[in-house]
Amino acid sequence: MGRFAKPASGGITKYYWYPGERSDWIRAAIAAGCGLLTIVVVAATTGSDLWAAVLGTSITAGVAGVTFGRKDVRALQTFAGFAALDTGRAVWRALVKGFGAATAAVLVVHAADGVGFVASWLLPVVPAIVGAIAHQAGMMYERAAQATAEQEALAEVVLDPPPDPVAAIPVTVEHDPYAPAPAPVVSPARGSFPPAPLGTSMAHMQAPIRTLGLGQLDG
């Protein structure tokens, strides 16, 4: 539903609602204008009201059919259930399509004025056929445009390549002659013993070892 605002006295704004959107009415006016222009040009050049009515209504039905086809695809993309707003819009489009096809057929029949079978029975359905074909063309065009937009959006998403592995750079450690010597590594199982003084016999040197071994066995 469309609306337009009208300021009133006392700082009050009145809103008037109308079926359809403003853009829909603009497209409908363009379609009707193209049809009227075709009728005028054909009637002035050929002098035939029948062919003017057939061609004019067919142009209008074609332009309107493309518009309705594209709008139907957009409506299907945003369809979220049988809501009142979506259902009302769908019913409104269906009424406009049916009324437009019926109006075109009536105009062609009156322009034919009972000339013959072709003019009275076949030509009145031409605008409806043109409108149906244009509707399908509009749906295909809109779907193709959406698919192209989706592909372009995917193409713009460029994944960053993984960084190149950095080769290990060997580090040369220079020896400092004045640096203190590292502390000796002492085994926690055996322990460390001070060096024996000079002149000590082998028996005295092995005594702590035998004592340590016996203590470990007793434990």
C-alpha atoms as an extended CHARMM CRD file, in Angstrom:
* protein
*
       219  EXT
         1         1  MET       CA              0.0000000000        0.0000000000        0.0000000000  PROA      1               0.0000000000
         2         2  GLY       CA              1.1600000000        3.4870000000       -0.8300000000  PROA      2               0.0000000000
         3         3  ARG       CA              0.4270000000        6.6690000000        1.0020000000  PROA      3               0.0000000000
         4         4  PHE       CA              0.9050000000       10.4000000000        0.7610000000  PROA      4               0.0000000000
         5         5  ALA       CA              0.8910000000       12.9500000000        3.5520000000  PROA      5               0.0000000000
         6         6  LYS       CA             -1.1030000000       16.1770000000        3.6120000000  PROA      6               0.0000000000
         7         7  PRO       CA             -0.4760000000       18.7340000000        6.3600000000  PROA      7               0.0000000000
         8         8  ALA       CA             -3.5800000000       20.0580000000        8.0870000000  PROA      8               0.0000000000
         9         9  SER       CA             -4.2990000000       22.8310000000       10.5400000000  PROA      9               0.0000000000
        10        10  GLY       CA             -3.0880000000       22.5780000000       14.1060000000  PROA      10              0.0000000000
        11        11  GLY       CA              0.1120000000       20.7680000000       13.2010000000  PROA      11              0.0000000000
        12        12  ILE       CA             -1.7600000000       17.6290000000       12.1920000000  PROA      12              0.0000000000
        13        13  THR       CA             -0.6380000000       15.5470000000        9.2280000000  PROA      13              0.0000000000
        14        14  LYS       CA             -3.2210000000       13.4570000000        7.4180000000  PROA      14              0.0000000000
        15        15  TYR       CA             -2.1510000000       10.3160000000        5.5750000000  PROA      15              0.0000000000
        16        16  TYR       CA             -4.0960000000        9.0050000000        2.5900000000  PROA      16              0.0000000000
        17        17  TRP       CA             -3.6070000000        5.3930000000        1.6190000000  PROA      17              0.0000000000
        18        18  TYR       CA             -4.0310000000        3.9790000000       -1.8810000000  PROA      18              0.0000000000
        19        19  PRO       CA             -3.5500000000        0.4820000000       -3.3480000000  PROA      19              0.0000000000
        20        20  GLY       CA             -0.1690000000       -0.3090000000       -4.8280000000  PROA      20              0.0000000000
        21        21  GLU       CA              3.0520000000        1.6360000000       -4.6270000000  PROA      21              0.0000000000
        22        22  ARG       CA              3.8840000000        4.9430000000       -6.2300000000  PROA      22              0.0000000000
        23        23  SER       CA              6.4250000000        3.2730000000       -8.5150000000  PROA      23              0.0000000000
        24        24  ASP       CA              3.7320000000        0.8200000000       -9.6560000000  PROA      24              0.0000000000
        25        25  TRP       CA              1.4210000000        3.6320000000      -10.6750000000  PROA      25              0.0000000000
        26        26  ILE       CA              4.2350000000        5.3590000000      -12.5380000000  PROA      26              0.0000000000
        27        27  ARG       CA              4.9810000000        2.1730000000      -14.4970000000  PROA      27              0.0000000000
        28        28  ALA       CA              1.2680000000        1.7150000000      -15.1860000000  PROA      28              0.0000000000
        29        29  ALA       CA              1.0850000000        5.2700000000      -16.5160000000  PROA      29              0.0000000000
        30        30  ILE       CA              4.0840000000        4.6030000000      -18.7670000000  PROA      30              0.0000000000
        31        31  ALA       CA              2.4590000000        1.4310000000      -20.1320000000  PROA      31              0.0000000000
        32        32  ALA       CA             -0.8430000000        3.2070000000      -20.7630000000  PROA      32              0.0000000000
        33        33  GLY       CA              0.9350000000        6.1430000000      -22.3880000000  PROA      33              0.0000000000
        34        34  CYS       CA              2.8260000000        3.8400000000      -24.7610000000  PROA      34              0.0000000000
        35        35  GLY       CA             -0.4320000000        2.1660000000      -25.7380000000  PROA      35              0.0000000000
        36        36  LEU       CA             -2.2480000000        5.4470000000      -26.3410000000  PROA      36              0.0000000000
        37        37  LEU       CA              0.6340000000        6.7690000000      -28.4060000000  PROA      37              0.0000000000
        38        38  THR       CA              0.5840000000        3.5960000000      -30.5110000000  PROA      38              0.0000000000
        39        39  ILE       CA             -3.1720000000        3.8980000000      -31.0550000000  PROA      39              0.0000000000
        40        40  VAL       CA             -2.8400000000        7.4850000000      -32.2200000000  PROA      40              0.0000000000
        41        41  VAL       CA              0.0680000000        6.7630000000      -34.5600000000  PROA      41              0.0000000000
        42        42  VAL       CA             -1.5090000000        3.6340000000      -36.1120000000  PROA      42              0.0000000000
        43        43  ALA       CA             -4.9260000000        5.2600000000      -36.5090000000  PROA      43              0.0000000000
        44        44  ALA       CA             -3.3590000000        8.2990000000      -38.1640000000  PROA      44              0.0000000000
        45        45  THR       CA             -1.2070000000        6.2650000000      -40.5490000000  PROA      45              0.0000000000
        46        46  THR       CA             -3.5260000000        3.3890000000      -41.4670000000  PROA      46              0.0000000000
        47        47  GLY       CA             -6.9740000000        4.7900000000      -40.6970000000  PROA      47              0.0000000000
        48        48  SER       CA             -7.9780000000        1.4440000000      -39.1310000000  PROA      48              0.0000000000
        49        49  ASP       CA             -9.4840000000        1.5320000000      -35.6760000000  PROA      49              0.0000000000
        50        50  LEU       CA             -9.2090000000       -2.2470000000      -35.4160000000  PROA      50              0.0000000000
        51        51  TRP       CA             -5.4470000000       -2.4480000000      -35.9070000000  PROA      51              0.0000000000
        52        52  ALA       CA             -4.9430000000        0.6360000000      -33.7850000000  PROA      52              0.0000000000
        53        53  ALA       CA             -6.8090000000       -1.0300000000      -30.9090000000  PROA      53              0.0000000000
        54        54  VAL       CA             -4.9990000000       -4.3640000000      -31.3380000000  PROA      54              0.0000000000
        55        55  LEU       CA             -1.5130000000       -2.8640000000      -31.5090000000  PROA      55              0.0000000000
        56        56  GLY       CA             -2.1250000000       -0.2490000000      -28.8230000000  PROA      56              0.0000000000
        57        57  THR       CA             -3.5200000000       -2.6820000000      -26.2780000000  PROA      57              0.0000000000
        58        58  SER       CA             -0.7980000000       -5.2180000000      -27.1170000000  PROA      58              0.0000000000
        59        59  ILE       CA              1.9360000000       -2.6390000000      -26.4150000000  PROA      59              0.0000000000
        60        60  THR       CA              0.3060000000       -1.7330000000      -23.1170000000  PROA      60              0.0000000000
        61        61  ALA       CA             -0.0730000000       -5.3880000000      -22.1570000000  PROA      61              0.0000000000
        62        62  GLY       CA              3.5530000000       -6.0940000000      -23.0910000000  PROA      62              0.0000000000
        63        63  VAL       CA              5.0310000000       -3.2560000000      -21.0280000000  PROA      63              0.0000000000
        64        64  ALA       CA              2.7840000000       -4.0400000000      -18.0610000000  PROA      64              0.0000000000
        65        65  GLY       CA              3.5270000000       -7.7670000000      -18.3460000000  PROA      65              0.0000000000
        66        66  VAL       CA              7.2840000000       -7.2130000000      -18.0750000000  PROA      66              0.0000000000
        67        67  THR       CA              6.7450000000       -5.0180000000      -15.0230000000  PROA      67              0.0000000000
        68        68  PHE       CA              4.4630000000       -7.5260000000      -13.3160000000  PROA      68              0.0000000000
        69        69  GLY       CA              6.8290000000      -10.3960000000      -14.1150000000  PROA      69              0.0000000000
        70        70  ARG       CA              9.7820000000       -8.6890000000      -12.4630000000  PROA      70              0.0000000000
        71        71  LYS       CA              7.6440000000       -7.6980000000       -9.4810000000  PROA      71              0.0000000000
        72        72  ASP       CA              6.3800000000      -11.2500000000       -9.0290000000  PROA      72              0.0000000000
        73        73  VAL       CA              9.9450000000      -12.5740000000       -8.8520000000  PROA      73              0.0000000000
        74        74  ARG       CA             10.8590000000      -10.0010000000       -6.2100000000  PROA      74              0.0000000000
        75        75  ALA       CA              7.7240000000      -10.9090000000       -4.2630000000  PROA      75              0.0000000000
        76        76  LEU       CA              8.6800000000      -14.5860000000       -4.3200000000  PROA      76              0.0000000000
        77        77  GLN       CA             12.1760000000      -13.7770000000       -3.0690000000  PROA      77              0.0000000000
        78        78  THR       CA             10.7910000000      -11.9340000000       -0.0390000000  PROA      78              0.0000000000
        79        79  PHE       CA              7.8240000000      -14.2660000000        0.5730000000  PROA      79              0.0000000000
        80        80  ALA       CA              7.6830000000      -15.0820000000        4.2980000000  PROA      80              0.0000000000
        81        81  GLY       CA              4.2560000000      -16.6880000000        4.5970000000  PROA      81              0.0000000000
        82        82  PHE       CA              0.6500000000      -15.8180000000        3.9930000000  PROA      82              0.0000000000
        83        83  ALA       CA              0.7770000000      -12.4270000000        5.6610000000  PROA      83              0.0000000000
        84        84  ALA       CA             -2.0350000000       -9.9630000000        5.1340000000  PROA      84              0.0000000000
        85        85  LEU       CA              0.1840000000       -7.4300000000        3.3670000000  PROA      85              0.0000000000
        86        86  ASP       CA              1.7460000000       -9.9310000000        0.9490000000  PROA      86              0.0000000000
        87        87  THR       CA             -1.6120000000      -11.5490000000        0.2250000000  PROA      87              0.0000000000
        88        88  GLY       CA             -3.2120000000       -8.1710000000       -0.4560000000  PROA      88              0.0000000000
        89        89  ARG       CA             -0.4770000000       -7.2120000000       -2.8900000000  PROA      89              0.0000000000
        90        90  ALA       CA             -0.7830000000      -10.5220000000       -4.7400000000  PROA      90              0.0000000000
        91        91  VAL       CA             -4.5600000000      -10.1510000000       -5.0080000000  PROA      91              0.0000000000
        92        92  TRP       CA             -4.1650000000       -6.5810000000       -6.2630000000  PROA      92              0.0000000000
        93        93  ARG       CA             -1.7200000000       -7.6390000000       -9.0040000000  PROA      93              0.0000000000
        94        94  ALA       CA             -4.0400000000      -10.4590000000      -10.0550000000  PROA      94              0.0000000000
        95        95  LEU       CA             -6.9900000000       -8.0640000000      -10.3120000000  PROA      95              0.0000000000
        96        96  VAL       CA             -4.9990000000       -5.6080000000      -12.3980000000  PROA      96              0.0000000000
        97        97  LYS       CA             -3.8350000000       -8.3510000000      -14.7740000000  PROA      97              0.0000000000
        98        98  GLY       CA             -7.3020000000       -9.7790000000      -15.2480000000  PROA      98              0.0000000000
        99        99  PHE       CA             -8.9570000000       -6.4090000000      -15.6350000000  PROA      99              0.0000000000
       100       100  GLY       CA             -6.3180000000       -5.2550000000      -18.1210000000  PROA      100             0.0000000000
       101       101  ALA       CA             -6.7000000000       -8.3310000000      -20.3290000000  PROA      101             0.0000000000
       102       102  ALA       CA            -10.5050000000       -8.0930000000      -20.2620000000  PROA      102             0.0000000000
       103       103  THR       CA            -10.4380000000       -4.3710000000      -21.0780000000  PROA      103             0.0000000000
       104       104  ALA       CA             -8.1230000000       -4.9250000000      -24.0410000000  PROA      104             0.0000000000
       105       105  ALA       CA            -10.3910000000       -7.6620000000      -25.4110000000  PROA      105             0.0000000000
       106       106  VAL       CA            -13.4810000000       -5.4340000000      -25.0950000000  PROA      106             0.0000000000
       107       107  LEU       CA            -11.7470000000       -2.5730000000      -26.9270000000  PROA      107             0.0000000000
       108       108  VAL       CA            -10.7080000000       -4.8320000000      -29.7920000000  PROA      108             0.0000000000
       109       109  VAL       CA            -14.1930000000       -6.3460000000      -30.0870000000  PROA      109             0.0000000000
       110       110  HSD       CA            -15.8110000000       -2.9020000000      -30.2710000000  PROA      110             0.0000000000
       111       111  ALA       CA            -13.2310000000       -1.7550000000      -32.8040000000  PROA      111             0.0000000000
       112       112  ALA       CA            -13.9140000000       -4.8240000000      -34.9510000000  PROA      112             0.0000000000
       113       113  ASP       CA            -17.6740000000       -4.1110000000      -34.9970000000  PROA      113             0.0000000000
       114       114  GLY       CA            -18.5110000000       -7.6010000000      -36.2210000000  PROA      114             0.0000000000
       115       115  VAL       CA            -16.3140000000       -7.4880000000      -39.3360000000  PROA      115             0.0000000000
       116       116  GLY       CA            -15.5240000000      -11.1850000000      -39.3380000000  PROA      116             0.0000000000
       117       117  PHE       CA            -14.5010000000      -14.2390000000      -37.3710000000  PROA      117             0.0000000000
       118       118  VAL       CA            -10.8240000000      -13.2910000000      -37.1050000000  PROA      118             0.0000000000
       119       119  ALA       CA            -11.5230000000       -9.7400000000      -35.9920000000  PROA      119             0.0000000000
       120       120  SER       CA            -14.2610000000      -10.7090000000      -33.5500000000  PROA      120             0.0000000000
       121       121  TRP       CA            -12.8460000000      -13.9120000000      -32.0510000000  PROA      121             0.0000000000
       122       122  LEU       CA             -9.0950000000      -14.1560000000      -32.6070000000  PROA      122             0.0000000000
       123       123  LEU       CA             -7.7460000000      -10.6290000000      -32.4650000000  PROA      123             0.0000000000
       124       124  PRO       CA             -9.3180000000       -9.8580000000      -29.0440000000  PROA      124             0.0000000000
       125       125  VAL       CA             -7.1160000000      -12.4760000000      -27.3840000000  PROA      125             0.0000000000
       126       126  VAL       CA             -3.8860000000      -11.1210000000      -28.9230000000  PROA      126             0.0000000000
       127       127  PRO       CA             -3.2390000000       -8.5470000000      -26.1490000000  PROA      127             0.0000000000
       128       128  ALA       CA             -3.7310000000      -11.2030000000      -23.4640000000  PROA      128             0.0000000000
       129       129  ILE       CA             -1.2540000000      -13.5270000000      -25.1970000000  PROA      129             0.0000000000
       130       130  VAL       CA              1.2840000000      -10.7200000000      -25.5470000000  PROA      130             0.0000000000
       131       131  GLY       CA              0.8760000000       -9.8160000000      -21.8860000000  PROA      131             0.0000000000
       132       132  ALA       CA              1.3870000000      -13.4300000000      -20.7630000000  PROA      132             0.0000000000
       133       133  ILE       CA              4.5450000000      -13.8090000000      -22.8680000000  PROA      133             0.0000000000
       134       134  ALA       CA              5.8790000000      -10.4800000000      -21.5850000000  PROA      134             0.0000000000
       135       135  HSD       CA              5.1390000000      -11.5940000000      -18.0150000000  PROA      135             0.0000000000
       136       136  GLN       CA              7.2760000000      -14.6950000000      -18.4580000000  PROA      136             0.0000000000
       137       137  ALA       CA             10.0140000000      -12.6450000000      -20.1210000000  PROA      137             0.0000000000
       138       138  GLY       CA             10.0200000000      -10.2190000000      -17.1940000000  PROA      138             0.0000000000
       139       139  MET       CA             10.3300000000      -13.0730000000      -14.7030000000  PROA      139             0.0000000000
       140       140  MET       CA             13.2320000000      -14.6090000000      -16.6130000000  PROA      140             0.0000000000
       141       141  TYR       CA             14.9650000000      -11.2380000000      -16.9370000000  PROA      141             0.0000000000
       142       142  GLU       CA             14.6610000000      -10.4760000000      -13.2310000000  PROA      142             0.0000000000
       143       143  ARG       CA             15.8570000000      -13.9400000000      -12.2320000000  PROA      143             0.0000000000
       144       144  ALA       CA             18.8330000000      -13.6890000000      -14.5730000000  PROA      144             0.0000000000
       145       145  ALA       CA             19.6910000000      -10.2510000000      -13.1570000000  PROA      145             0.0000000000
       146       146  GLN       CA             19.5790000000      -11.6230000000       -9.6110000000  PROA      146             0.0000000000
       147       147  ALA       CA             21.7590000000      -14.5930000000      -10.5420000000  PROA      147             0.0000000000
       148       148  THR       CA             24.2980000000      -12.2670000000      -12.1800000000  PROA      148             0.0000000000
       149       149  ALA       CA             24.3710000000      -10.0500000000       -9.0960000000  PROA      149             0.0000000000
       150       150  GLU       CA             24.9340000000      -13.0930000000       -6.8710000000  PROA      150             0.0000000000
       151       151  GLN       CA             27.8210000000      -14.3090000000       -9.0360000000  PROA      151             0.0000000000
       152       152  GLU       CA             29.4370000000      -10.8710000000       -9.0110000000  PROA      152             0.0000000000
       153       153  ALA       CA             29.1200000000      -10.7140000000       -5.2290000000  PROA      153             0.0000000000
       154       154  LEU       CA             30.8080000000      -14.1110000000       -4.9050000000  PROA      154             0.0000000000
       155       155  ALA       CA             33.5650000000      -13.1010000000       -7.3060000000  PROA      155             0.0000000000
       156       156  GLU       CA             34.3700000000      -10.0340000000       -5.2170000000  PROA      156             0.0000000000
       157       157  VAL       CA             35.0270000000      -12.1700000000       -2.1690000000  PROA      157             0.0000000000
       158       158  VAL       CA             38.7090000000      -13.0020000000       -2.6980000000  PROA      158             0.0000000000
       159       159  LEU       CA             40.2740000000      -15.2220000000       -0.0870000000  PROA      159             0.0000000000
       160       160  ASP       CA             43.6460000000      -13.9970000000        1.1300000000  PROA      160             0.0000000000
       161       161  PRO       CA             46.4210000000      -16.4640000000        0.1280000000  PROA      161             0.0000000000
       162       162  PRO       CA             48.2400000000      -18.1230000000        3.0280000000  PROA      162             0.0000000000
       163       163  PRO       CA             51.5140000000      -16.4430000000        3.9510000000  PROA      163             0.0000000000
       164       164  ASP       CA             54.7140000000      -17.9500000000        2.6090000000  PROA      164             0.0000000000
       165       165  PRO       CA             56.6310000000      -19.9480000000        5.1970000000  PROA      165             0.0000000000
       166       166  VAL       CA             59.5950000000      -18.0060000000        6.5120000000  PROA      166             0.0000000000
       167       167  ALA       CA             62.8440000000      -19.9260000000        6.2600000000  PROA      167             0.0000000000
       168       168  ALA       CA             64.6750000000      -20.3950000000        9.5180000000  PROA      168             0.0000000000
       169       169  ILE       CA             67.6430000000      -18.0600000000        9.7700000000  PROA      169             0.0000000000
       170       170  PRO       CA             70.6170000000      -19.6490000000       11.5580000000  PROA      170             0.0000000000
       171       171  VAL       CA             71.8080000000      -17.6370000000       14.5300000000  PROA      171             0.0000000000
       172       172  THR       CA             75.5180000000      -17.7060000000       15.2910000000  PROA      172             0.0000000000
       173       173  VAL       CA             76.3170000000      -17.5000000000       19.0000000000  PROA      173             0.0000000000
       174       174  GLU       CA             79.7810000000      -16.1130000000       19.6740000000  PROA      174             0.0000000000
       175       175  HSD       CA             81.7510000000      -17.6170000000       22.5710000000  PROA      175             0.0000000000
       176       176  ASP       CA             82.6880000000      -15.1480000000       25.2810000000  PROA      176             0.0000000000
       177       177  PRO       CA             86.0490000000      -16.1430000000       26.8080000000  PROA      177             0.0000000000
       178       178  TYR       CA             85.3280000000      -14.0590000000       29.9450000000  PROA      178             0.0000000000
       179       179  ALA       CA             81.9320000000      -15.6630000000       30.6040000000  PROA      179             0.0000000000
       180       180  PRO       CA             81.7640000000      -17.8290000000       33.8110000000  PROA      180             0.0000000000
       181       181  ALA       CA             81.8280000000      -21.5740000000       33.3610000000  PROA      181             0.0000000000
       182       182  PRO       CA             78.4660000000      -23.3470000000       33.5980000000  PROA      182             0.0000000000
       183       183  ALA       CA             77.5820000000      -25.0320000000       36.8730000000  PROA      183             0.0000000000
       184       184  PRO       CA             78.2310000000      -28.7930000000       36.9930000000  PROA      184             0.0000000000
       185       185  VAL       CA             75.2290000000      -31.0660000000       36.5340000000  PROA      185             0.0000000000
       186       186  VAL       CA             74.6970000000      -33.1570000000       39.6330000000  PROA      186             0.0000000000
       187       187  SER       CA             72.7810000000      -36.4330000000       39.4510000000  PROA      187             0.0000000000
       188       188  PRO       CA             70.0560000000      -36.5340000000       42.1320000000  PROA      188             0.0000000000
       189       189  ALA       CA             70.3940000000      -40.3370000000       42.5050000000  PROA      189             0.0000000000
       190       190  ARG       CA             74.0970000000      -40.5050000000       43.2470000000  PROA      190             0.0000000000
       191       191  GLY       CA             74.9390000000      -37.0720000000       44.5100000000  PROA      191             0.0000000000
       192       192  SER       CA             78.3540000000      -35.4360000000       44.3560000000  PROA      192             0.0000000000
       193       193  PHE       CA             81.3080000000      -36.0920000000       46.5420000000  PROA      193             0.0000000000
       194       194  PRO       CA             84.2670000000      -33.8010000000       47.2290000000  PROA      194             0.0000000000
       195       195  PRO       CA             87.5820000000      -34.8990000000       45.7870000000  PROA      195             0.0000000000
       196       196  ALA       CA             89.6790000000      -37.0590000000       48.0780000000  PROA      196             0.0000000000
       197       197  PRO       CA             92.9080000000      -35.5270000000       49.3710000000  PROA      197             0.0000000000
       198       198  LEU       CA             96.2020000000      -36.7880000000       48.1150000000  PROA      198             0.0000000000
       199       199  GLY       CA             97.5500000000      -39.8060000000       49.9210000000  PROA      199             0.0000000000
       200       200  THR       CA             94.1880000000      -41.3120000000       50.7290000000  PROA      200             0.0000000000
       201       201  SER       CA             93.9470000000      -45.0390000000       50.1700000000  PROA      201             0.0000000000
       202       202  MET       CA             91.4600000000      -46.7070000000       47.9180000000  PROA      202             0.0000000000
       203       203  ALA       CA             89.6890000000      -48.2190000000       50.9050000000  PROA      203             0.0000000000
       204       204  HSD       CA             88.9170000000      -44.8080000000       52.3300000000  PROA      204             0.0000000000
       205       205  MET       CA             87.6660000000      -43.6350000000       48.9480000000  PROA      205             0.0000000000
       206       206  GLN       CA             85.3340000000      -46.6150000000       48.4840000000  PROA      206             0.0000000000
       207       207  ALA       CA             83.9020000000      -46.4540000000       51.9970000000  PROA      207             0.0000000000
       208       208  PRO       CA             81.3460000000      -43.7470000000       51.3080000000  PROA      208             0.0000000000
       209       209  ILE       CA             80.2840000000      -45.5840000000       48.1980000000  PROA      209             0.0000000000
       210       210  ARG       CA             79.7090000000      -48.8460000000       50.1150000000  PROA      210             0.0000000000
       211       211  THR       CA             77.8710000000      -46.9710000000       52.8330000000  PROA      211             0.0000000000
       212       212  LEU       CA             75.6270000000      -45.2500000000       50.3030000000  PROA      212             0.0000000000
       213       213  GLY       CA             74.8530000000      -48.5190000000       48.5900000000  PROA      213             0.0000000000
       214       214  LEU       CA             73.9240000000      -50.2570000000       51.8370000000  PROA      214             0.0000000000
       215       215  GLY       CA             71.7150000000      -47.3740000000       52.8440000000  PROA      215             0.0000000000
       216       216  GLN       CA             69.8750000000      -47.4870000000       49.5840000000  PROA      216             0.0000000000
       217       217  LEU       CA             69.3720000000      -51.2440000000       49.9080000000  PROA      217             0.0000000000
       218       218  ASP       CA             68.0470000000      -50.8640000000       53.4460000000  PROA      218             0.0000000000
       219       219  GLY       CA             65.6220000000      -48.1980000000       52.3100000000  PROA      219             0.0000000000
